[in-house]
């Protein structure tokens, strides 16, 4: 593991909001597996699944997740 890497932990556990912050997203709110995040003009709703963060809807792109 690189010293600056963020552990992914078990993806079925608690949502990893630090993973979003690593990519420049700010967390607006989250409840259970769902999260509202924004970056610049982009505002999205994401869901934490066994495969990581999945785009649910909103304005903008999340291509780097």
Buried (B, 14 or more C-beta within 10 A) or exposed (E): EEEEEEEEEEBEEEBBBEBBEBEEBEBEEBEEBEBBBBBEEBBBBBBBEEEBBBBEEBEBEBEEB
